[in-house]
Amino acid sequence: MGLSDWKIDVSYHTYLHTGPSGNNTIAVTNVHWQYMDACIQINLAVSQDQTEKDIEKVVIHELMHVVVNEMREDDIKHEEKVVTMLSNIMWWGKTRDN
């Protein structure tokens, strides 16, 4: 996805309580764009009930946060919408090629 210059760590948690949906959150990404460094945290309690396709969509969504995070202003609402749209476009392109 063109992020090879980034350092992106992935960590797995049995409990991940952040965001408006509380512990139903599948993943959270923390980005330090100025250092090209990010960490994707995966909630194992929620992700274990997802299909492989659903997990792939989540990963694409979280990687889009890496791409646009430095544009965030006051809160995450605008970023979340842009990321959702971009990940839908990426998924559409991926499934269209297959």
MODELLER restraints for C-alpha pairs under 7 A, 6 or more apart:
rsr = mdl.restraints
at = mdl.atoms
rsr.add(forms.Gaussian(group=physical.xy_distance, feature=features.Distance(at['CA:6:A'], at['CA:36:A']), mean=4.98, stdev=0.5))
rsr.add(forms.Gaussian(group=physical.xy_distance, feature=features.Distance(at['CA:6:A'], at['CA:37:A']), mean=5.77, stdev=0.5))
rsr.add(forms.Gaussian(group=physical.xy_distance, feature=features.Distance(at['CA:7:A'], at['CA:36:A']), mean=6.40, stdev=0.5))
rsr.add(forms.Gaussian(group=physical.xy_distance, feature=features.Distance(at['CA:7:A'], at['CA:37:A']), mean=4.82, stdev=0.5))
rsr.add(forms.Gaussian(group=physical.xy_distance, feature=features.Distance(at['CA:7:A'], at['CA:38:A']), mean=6.30, stdev=0.5))
rsr.add(forms.Gaussian(group=physical.xy_distance, feature=features.Distance(at['CA:8:A'], at['CA:37:A']), mean=5.91, stdev=0.5))
rsr.add(forms.Gaussian(group=physical.xy_distance, feature=features.Distance(at['CA:8:A'], at['CA:38:A']), mean=4.74, stdev=0.5))
rsr.add(forms.Gaussian(group=physical.xy_distance, feature=features.Distance(at['CA:8:A'], at['CA:39:A']), mean=5.48, stdev=0.5))
rsr.add(forms.Gaussian(group=physical.xy_distance, feature=features.Distance(at['CA:9:A'], at['CA:38:A']), mean=6.33, stdev=0.5))
rsr.add(forms.Gaussian(group=physical.xy_distance, feature=features.Distance(at['CA:9:A'], at['CA:39:A']), mean=4.61, stdev=0.5))
rsr.add(forms.Gaussian(group=physical.xy_distance, feature=features.Distance(at['CA:9:A'], at['CA:40:A']), mean=6.22, stdev=0.5))
rsr.add(forms.Gaussian(group=physical.xy_distance, feature=features.Distance(at['CA:10:A'], at['CA:39:A']), mean=5.56, stdev=0.5))
rsr.add(forms.Gaussian(group=physical.xy_distance, feature=features.Distance(at['CA:10:A'], at['CA:40:A']), mean=4.74, stdev=0.5))
rsr.add(forms.Gaussian(group=physical.xy_distance, feature=features.Distance(at['CA:10:A'], at['CA:41:A']), mean=5.83, stdev=0.5))
rsr.add(forms.Gaussian(group=physical.xy_distance, feature=features.Distance(at['CA:11:A'], at['CA:40:A']), mean=6.29, stdev=0.5))
rsr.add(forms.Gaussian(group=physical.xy_distance, feature=features.Distance(at['CA:11:A'], at['CA:41:A']), mean=4.84, stdev=0.5))
rsr.add(forms.Gaussian(group=physical.xy_distance, feature=features.Distance(at['CA:11:A'], at['CA:42:A']), mean=6.15, stdev=0.5))
rsr.add(forms.Gaussian(group=physical.xy_distance, feature=features.Distance(at['CA:12:A'], at['CA:41:A']), mean=5.79, stdev=0.5))
rsr.add(forms.Gaussian(group=physical.xy_distance, feature=features.Distance(at['CA:12:A'], at['CA:42:A']), mean=4.79, stdev=0.5))
rsr.add(forms.Gaussian(group=physical.xy_distance, feature=features.Distance(at['CA:12:A'], at['CA:43:A']), mean=6.20, stdev=0.5))
rsr.add(forms.Gaussian(group=physical.xy_distance, feature=features.Distance(at['CA:12:A'], at['CA:44:A']), mean=6.39, stdev=0.5))
rsr.add(forms.Gaussian(group=physical.xy_distance, feature=features.Distance(at['CA:13:A'], at['CA:42:A']), mean=6.04, stdev=0.5))
rsr.add(forms.Gaussian(group=physical.xy_distance, feature=features.Distance(at['CA:13:A'], at['CA:43:A']), mean=5.12, stdev=0.5))
rsr.add(forms.Gaussian(group=physical.xy_distance, feature=features.Distance(at['CA:13:A'], at['CA:44:A']), mean=5.74, stdev=0.5))
rsr.add(forms.Gaussian(group=physical.xy_distance, feature=features.Distance(at['CA:14:A'], at['CA:43:A']), mean=5.89, stdev=0.5))
rsr.add(forms.Gaussian(group=physical.xy_distance, feature=features.Distance(at['CA:14:A'], at['CA:44:A']), mean=5.15, stdev=0.5))
rsr.add(forms.Gaussian(group=physical.xy_distance, feature=features.Distance(at['CA:14:A'], at['CA:45:A']), mean=5.49, stdev=0.5))
rsr.add(forms.Gaussian(group=physical.xy_distance, feature=features.Distance(at['CA:15:A'], at['CA:23:A']), mean=6.78, stdev=0.5))
rsr.add(forms.Gaussian(group=physical.xy_distance, feature=features.Distance(at['CA:15:A'], at['CA:43:A']), mean=6.04, stdev=0.5))
rsr.add(forms.Gaussian(group=physical.xy_distance, feature=features.Distance(at['CA:15:A'], at['CA:45:A']), mean=6.60, stdev=0.5))
rsr.add(forms.Gaussian(group=physical.xy_distance, feature=features.Distance(at['CA:16:A'], at['CA:23:A']), mean=5.58, stdev=0.5))
rsr.add(forms.Gaussian(group=physical.xy_distance, feature=features.Distance(at['CA:16:A'], at['CA:43:A']), mean=5.53, stdev=0.5))
rsr.add(forms.Gaussian(group=physical.xy_distance, feature=features.Distance(at['CA:17:A'], at['CA:23:A']), mean=4.62, stdev=0.5))
rsr.add(forms.Gaussian(group=physical.xy_distance, feature=features.Distance(at['CA:24:A'], at['CA:46:A']), mean=6.32, stdev=0.5))
rsr.add(forms.Gaussian(group=physical.xy_distance, feature=features.Distance(at['CA:25:A'], at['CA:43:A']), mean=6.95, stdev=0.5))
rsr.add(forms.Gaussian(group=physical.xy_distance, feature=features.Distance(at['CA:26:A'], at['CA:42:A']), mean=6.06, stdev=0.5))
rsr.add(forms.Gaussian(group=physical.xy_distance, feature=features.Distance(at['CA:26:A'], at['CA:43:A']), mean=5.09, stdev=0.5))
rsr.add(forms.Gaussian(group=physical.xy_distance, feature=features.Distance(at['CA:26:A'], at['CA:46:A']), mean=5.62, stdev=0.5))
rsr.add(forms.Gaussian(group=physical.xy_distance, feature=features.Distance(at['CA:26:A'], at['CA:47:A']), mean=5.81, stdev=0.5))
rsr.add(forms.Gaussian(group=physical.xy_distance, feature=features.Distance(at['CA:27:A'], at['CA:40:A']), mean=6.78, stdev=0.5))
rsr.add(forms.Gaussian(group=physical.xy_distance, feature=features.Distance(at['CA:27:A'], at['CA:41:A']), mean=5.42, stdev=0.5))
rsr.add(forms.Gaussian(group=physical.xy_distance, feature=features.Distance(at['CA:27:A'], at['CA:42:A']), mean=4.55, stdev=0.5))
rsr.add(forms.Gaussian(group=physical.xy_distance, feature=features.Distance(at['CA:27:A'], at['CA:43:A']), mean=5.82, stdev=0.5))
rsr.add(forms.Gaussian(group=physical.xy_distance, feature=features.Distance(at['CA:28:A'], at['CA:40:A']), mean=5.78, stdev=0.5))
rsr.add(forms.Gaussian(group=physical.xy_distance, feature=features.Distance(at['CA:28:A'], at['CA:41:A']), mean=5.19, stdev=0.5))
rsr.add(forms.Gaussian(group=physical.xy_distance, feature=features.Distance(at['CA:28:A'], at['CA:42:A']), mean=6.81, stdev=0.5))
rsr.add(forms.Gaussian(group=physical.xy_distance, feature=features.Distance(at['CA:29:A'], at['CA:38:A']), mean=6.91, stdev=0.5))
rsr.add(forms.Gaussian(group=physical.xy_distance, feature=features.Distance(at['CA:29:A'], at['CA:39:A']), mean=5.63, stdev=0.5))
rsr.add(forms.Gaussian(group=physical.xy_distance, feature=features.Distance(at['CA:29:A'], at['CA:40:A']), mean=4.36, stdev=0.5))
rsr.add(forms.Gaussian(group=physical.xy_distance, feature=features.Distance(at['CA:29:A'], at['CA:41:A']), mean=6.14, stdev=0.5))
rsr.add(forms.Gaussian(group=physical.xy_distance, feature=features.Distance(at['CA:29:A'], at['CA:62:A']), mean=6.04, stdev=0.5))
rsr.add(forms.Gaussian(group=physical.xy_distance, feature=features.Distance(at['CA:29:A'], at['CA:65:A']), mean=6.93, stdev=0.5))
rsr.add(forms.Gaussian(group=physical.xy_distance, feature=features.Distance(at['CA:30:A'], at['CA:38:A']), mean=5.59, stdev=0.5))
rsr.add(forms.Gaussian(group=physical.xy_distance, feature=features.Distance(at['CA:30:A'], at['CA:39:A']), mean=5.32, stdev=0.5))
rsr.add(forms.Gaussian(group=physical.xy_distance, feature=features.Distance(at['CA:30:A'], at['CA:40:A']), mean=6.53, stdev=0.5))
rsr.add(forms.Gaussian(group=physical.xy_distance, feature=features.Distance(at['CA:31:A'], at['CA:37:A']), mean=6.11, stdev=0.5))
rsr.add(forms.Gaussian(group=physical.xy_distance, feature=features.Distance(at['CA:31:A'], at['CA:38:A']), mean=4.32, stdev=0.5))
rsr.add(forms.Gaussian(group=physical.xy_distance, feature=features.Distance(at['CA:31:A'], at['CA:39:A']), mean=6.59, stdev=0.5))
rsr.add(forms.Gaussian(group=physical.xy_distance, feature=features.Distance(at['CA:31:A'], at['CA:66:A']), mean=6.09, stdev=0.5))
rsr.add(forms.Gaussian(group=physical.xy_distance, feature=features.Distance(at['CA:31:A'], at['CA:69:A']), mean=6.72, stdev=0.5))
rsr.add(forms.Gaussian(group=physical.xy_distance, feature=features.Distance(at['CA:32:A'], at['CA:38:A']), mean=5.94, stdev=0.5))
rsr.add(forms.Gaussian(group=physical.xy_distance, feature=features.Distance(at['CA:33:A'], at['CA:69:A']), mean=6.88, stdev=0.5))
rsr.add(forms.Gaussian(group=physical.xy_distance, feature=features.Distance(at['CA:33:A'], at['CA:70:A']), mean=5.89, stdev=0.5))
rsr.add(forms.Gaussian(group=physical.xy_distance, feature=features.Distance(at['CA:38:A'], at['CA:66:A']), mean=6.83, stdev=0.5))
rsr.add(forms.Gaussian(group=physical.xy_distance, feature=features.Distance(at['CA:57:A'], at['CA:91:A']), mean=6.95, stdev=0.5))
rsr.add(forms.Gaussian(group=physical.xy_distance, feature=features.Distance(at['CA:60:A'], at['CA:87:A']), mean=5.74, stdev=0.5))
rsr.add(forms.Gaussian(group=physical.xy_distance, feature=features.Distance(at['CA:61:A'], at['CA:83:A']), mean=6.18, stdev=0.5))
rsr.add(forms.Gaussian(group=physical.xy_distance, feature=features.Distance(at['CA:61:A'], at['CA:84:A']), mean=6.38, stdev=0.5))
rsr.add(forms.Gaussian(group=physical.xy_distance, feature=features.Distance(at['CA:61:A'], at['CA:87:A']), mean=5.01, stdev=0.5))
rsr.add(forms.Gaussian(group=physical.xy_distance, feature=features.Distance(at['CA:64:A'], at['CA:83:A']), mean=5.43, stdev=0.5))
rsr.add(forms.Gaussian(group=physical.xy_distance, feature=features.Distance(at['CA:64:A'], at['CA:86:A']), mean=6.87, stdev=0.5))
rsr.add(forms.Gaussian(group=physical.xy_distance, feature=features.Distance(at['CA:64:A'], at['CA:87:A']), mean=6.54, stdev=0.5))
rsr.add(forms.Gaussian(group=physical.xy_distance, feature=features.Distance(at['CA:65:A'], at['CA:83:A']), mean=6.06, stdev=0.5))
rsr.add(forms.Gaussian(group=physical.xy_distance, feature=features.Distance(at['CA:72:A'], at['CA:79:A']), mean=5.99, stdev=0.5))
